[in-house]
Amino acid sequence: MTGTFVGMPAFPSAARAALADTQLRHNLAHATGVIRGKRAAVVGEVDNWEELRLAGAAVKERALLALDTQLVRLEESLTAHGAVVHWARDAEEANRIVVGLARAHEVDEVVKVKSMLTQEIGLNEALEAAGIAAWETDLAELIVQLGGDLPSHILVPAIHRNRAEIREIFARRMGEVGRPAPADLTDEPAVLAGAAREHLREKFLRARMAVSGANFAVADTGTLVVVESEGNGRMCLTLPEVLVSIVGIEKVVPTWAELDPLLRLLPRSSTGERMNPYTSTWSGITPGDGPQEVHVVLLDNGRTRALADEVGRQALRCIRCSACLNVCPVYERTGGHAYGSVYPGPIGAILNPLLRGTGDPQTDALPYASSLCGACFEACPVRIDIPEVLVHLRSQVVDGHREDRVPKPEAVAFRGAGWAFGDARRLDRAERLSSLAGRLLRRRGRTSLGRLPGPGSAWTDARDLPAPPTESFRDWWRRTDGGERP
Amino acid sequence: MRVALMVTCVNDAMFPGTGQAVVRLLRRLGVDVDFPQAQTCCGQPMVNTGYLDEAVPAVRSFVRAFEGYDAVVTPSGSCAGSARHQHRLVAERSGDPGLAAAVAETSPRTYELSEFLVDVLGVTDVGAYFPHSVTYHPTCHSLRMLGVGDRPRRLLERVRGLRLVDLPKAEECCGFGGTFALKNADTSVAMGSDKARHVRETGAEVLVAGDNSCLMHIGGVLGRGRAGVRVLHLAEILASTEEQPA
């Protein structure tokens, strides 16, 4: 897997390729199983988890419903603290702002603390096109970047890689872009982490500009918050002279006090820890300490489109914990790449169509990449009803094709089913045909159907399908008066 | 109490034995159960695939068929979930306030079988006899959409002769998911194969669940693998007696 998400095949065919990779399936089942177990244990420790979920959802909901005023308040507070606030409508505008800042400071490299948003907008590629190297400093992001790969999980972007693959990537690539891996590199996790630390330290100490994301942006205090495990973020946020933070407009939280439930929900849902090792907060500039020039880019890129969708809006509550990925039986088997986006799994299946709009085959396949089992809703710390949004988006996909000159076979089938289900006599006639087929098959001693042609083959290629009974329930009831007559 | 059986379209056309088992069971418990002939389908196949307009006729015939009954009982967690949580959406979409009112009236009176037995009739011992080892798969919609909890297990535990064996990763989806089984057949089969493997690991003779569509999928995978595990709906085990075994 190399290159970019753009132009990925639609989910069913991307999933087919992933399912054939038994190593990948093993890695995923193991990793998600471990995180799932840890999460369940620490969530179980909290007596009022459900109340906490409701509180977290309410905070985000309050912010979203008054987003315009919250954002203006955030801009005022940040500006008062000496930060420069930029507004970006889309990826192109945001990239132009960051590239412009890098050029103004004549830097040819920047360090980055994990920011999914910069992947969403392709910032690294935009910087590269301007001759500026962007170095990922999160361990998993570094693995993905050096491997010429794409992230496949929100929390564990390199979840699809095993230790031996990581050793090979480090040995081959580190030297090309900076300090080489030691000659005696093994695939022991501590040895691999040590090599990454040495490699990254050079970059941290040299870089004059950093790019960060933010987990939260507090409107009333003008505070940005990054929550992390490795400390690389804190290095990026404190060492360089210039700090540029790119923040999705949905990250705003009205008040400092309202961070409370969110900071309790996030680590338990995400890493299965009671608390994350590093929480960094910054408000503009502190003279003589840390970056002396701070820029904040507030980015829309489809978020106001999602906000305008009354059912889909709740997806913007997402705090990117990845709990839904870890419990999703579909994600567990296909991995993240099949979703064709930096946001994979159940949340990706709703967030991508909401941000980009339905209408292209890749996005339109995502709402269907779920069995609607509901495990994601149960795990979501901010109570996003993902199955509800999935069904809602499916109806948008269907409605988008209602004016097609040549309707899809599926649409014809559902119109037919809708018609038959409108009247029991019509359904009865269809069932007569089915039981006739059943009688013919069973007379030949068949209790299951063979392989079916056409769309039915999607079922029968790998599963038996029972032959229809010789009599429907309806007919049995009529014939026997509900079993009263033999 | 006037009780109607909502047999579901899948059971009507493919698994009439399950409907017959519900009738036998309820009569044995003294319930006078009726089968309104006007019923068709809950509309879930259409709703879950995104065809909301196409679900309107099904929801209309649902509320018409079950009007005036004290309770509607169905041997399907999924269809009960659809009636309780999706009919309102479909009615809103239809723009017909009459339909919305009828849905508001019918939805709360619709019960999945184990809910009806435990909550409405107040029984857990239904006088069944089934001398086999059984493993129970809690289907997703029963579990998460309806929240039937341990009701099916409590009913199974009181069946004479029955030995209940725990299913590993019981709460994980089997991969059926309605049209998901066709639209994402490869993923669906991968999930079904894992579920079938867990079922075989239990060594149980019978797999039981409260939804025949899930069982059709898991049973289909088990059947292709010639696993020799029998697949039965909860209603069939609860209806089973020494005189008339399942």
Interface residues (C-beta under 8 A of the other chain):
Chain A: F11 P12 A15 R16 L19 R25 P329 V330 R333 T334 P367 Y368 A369 S370 S371 L372 C373 G374 A375 F377 E378 V391 L393 R394 S395 Q396 V397 V398 D399 E410 A411 F414 R415 A417 G418 W419 A420 F421 G422 D423 A424 L427 A430 E431 S434 S448 P455 A458 W459 D461 A462 R463 D464 L465 P466 P468 P469 E471 S472 F473 R474 W476 W477 R478 G482 G483
Chain B: V7 C9 N11 D12 A13 M14 F15 P16 G17 G19 Q20 V23 R24 R27 V33 D34 F35 Q37 A38 Q39 T40 C41 G43 P45 M46 V47 N48 T49 G50 Y51 L52 D53 E54 A55 V56 P57 A58 R60 S61 A65 Q86 C140 H141 L143 R144 M145 E171 E172 C173 G175 F176 G177 G178 T179 F180 A181 L182 K183 N184 A185 D186 T187 S188 V189 A190 M191 G192 M216 H217 G219 G220 V221 G223 R224
